[in-house]
Amino acid sequence: MCRFVDELAGIERKFTEEAIQEPAFAPWKRPIQVNVGRIEGGEWHGSAVETCRMLVNMGFPLGWEIDQAETFIQAVAQKLEDASGLRHAITFNGIKNGAYLCESGDPFIVGFVDAMASAGMSREDVHAWNASCDARTYAKQWSVPTIIFGAGHLRDAHSNHERLDFQELENGMLVLASYFSRA
């Protein structure tokens, strides 16, 4: 598994090199992330490990379809198996969200960014997001321009320390009020 984790780091580097070619992802140090969320292994504490299971979550760059990413990862695992003799089995049975990016010149996006500016927020805060969320459904399946907006910080999302700063909440309400008053 250690060898495969090293290979995952290489996959993250390769995908990141591709992702940073898109200016919308430039603000992110790691626009593509591979997260090893769980490793389980061993049968008994007094014997050598026969099996090990790893749960991984990862993104991939724009232009890659999900099946292309899966094929690439299978090929990396097969190359590792061929070199080491270790057997592997990979399943892709988690959430499968495709990458997308709305056009920055779309009237909805421009109007929302203008509303942010009128509420005193910086335009530099507007960029592509490097996390998965339901917004891709609107953008990909229904061709609806989509922006992800809200108070708080991504580093705290879905954590045991998730919190909301009331000043951020107030700023968010001002942005929404500004946008809807112009719409």
MOHUDA-V989513 format. One record per helix or strand of 2 or more residues. SS is the DSSP state (H for helix, E for strand). FROM is the first residue (numbers start at 1). TO is the last residue. If there is no record, write none. Layout:
ss->SS from->FROM to->TO
ss->SS from->FROM to->TO
//
This chain:
ss->H from->2 to->19
ss->H from->23 to->25
ss->E from->34 to->41
ss->E from->52 to->58
ss->H from->66 to->84
ss->H from->107 to->118
ss->H from->123 to->125
ss->H from->135 to->141
ss->H from->154 to->156
ss->H from->166 to->182
//
